[in-house]
Amino acid sequence: MLNVKKTRYWIAHVYNNVKLWNVLFTQELSRKWQLKGISVFVVHPEKLVWTEIHRNSWLCHLLFSDAYPFSKSLKQTAATAVYCATAEELSEISRKYFNNCKICEPSGKLQNEKVRNDLWN
């Protein structure tokens, strides 16, 4: 999974891999820091968020016009990260995956301990 093969560059594939690696890295970081009392959470990456980074892309405007009714605002997108950083009820837990301010079970790929260790090392 961590062996990135030289292929044609496809932004969606790269984006998805980076998000996967981010989750795996964060989970291993949490495991390593658990005895130090530091909580680490994984926040689900939102894909349908309109930001100003897209403002000059006619292709993004075209593609996003159909998806816009289903997208989240920046405030909605940030809510889960803000919740994880500030909620007192989360002070005693760590290494959890959050989406929409709720703990979720990550997919099987994200629960592979060997892959987490490989990424860290």
N, C-alpha and C positions, 0 to 999 in steps of 0.2 A: 504494500500500500504506500510505503514511503519512497519507493523507487520511482522517481519521476522519469519517464521515458521521453526521449527527444522526439516530439511529434509536432504537428502543426499547432500553432498557438491558438487556443480557443479560450476566450476570456471567461466564459461560464465554467469551464472545467477548472481553470486556475483558481477562480473565486471559490468554487466548492471545495477544492483541496485545501486552500488556505484556511477556510472556515473549519474544516475537519481537523486540520493540524492544530488550530487555535484551541479547539475544544479538548483534544487529547493532551496538549501541553498544559492547559489549565487544570485538568484533572490530575495529572501527575504532580504539578506544582502544589496542589491542595494536599495530596498524599504526603509530600515531603515536608510541608509546613504544618501539618495537623498538630504536632506536639508543641508548636510555638504559639498556639492560640490564634493563628491567623486564618480567617475564613476566606475561601476562594470559591467563586461561583462561575458557572458557565451560563451566559445569556444567549438565547436563541437568536441567531442573526436573521434579521428581517430582510426580505428580498424586494418587496414592493414598497419602497419608500421614495418619494419624490424629494430631491434635494436640489440646491442650486448648482451642484456639480453637473447636472444634466442640461442646464439652461441653453447651452450653445449647440446641442446635438439634435439635429432634425430627426435622426433615427430614433433617439430616445423619446422625443415628443410624439412621434408616430406610434411607436410601440406602447408607450405608457398611456396614451389616450384611452385605449380600451381597458387597461388594467386600473386606471386611476380610481374608479369607484370601489375597488377592492383593496386599495392601498391604505397604509397607515400614515398619519401625520408624523412629523418629527417628534412631537410631544408624546404621542402614543408609542412610538418606537423606543424612546428613551425611558419610558415608565418602568420597564422591568429592570433595567440597569440601576436606575435610581432607587427602586424598591430594594434590590439586593444590597445596595450600599448603605441604606438608612434604616431598614426595618429591624427593630430591636428583637423581634421574635426569631430572627435568623442568626443571632449572635453566637449561638451554641452549635450551629451546624455548618457544614462545609461540603464541598465536592458534589454539589447538586446542580442539576440542569434546569434552568428556568425558561419558561415561555409564557407570555401574558401574565406575569407576576405569580405564576404557579409552578410548583415543582413538577417536572415531567420525567419520564423514563427516556433516556436517549436511545437511539437505534443501536443495533448489535455492533456495528463498526466502532461506535464510541465507547464500548465496554470492553474492548480488547486490551488486556493489560500488557501483552507483549508489544503491541504496536505503540502504546503509550511510552513504554521504556525505550523502544527503538528511537522514537522521536526525540525524547529527552537526551539520549546519549548520542 
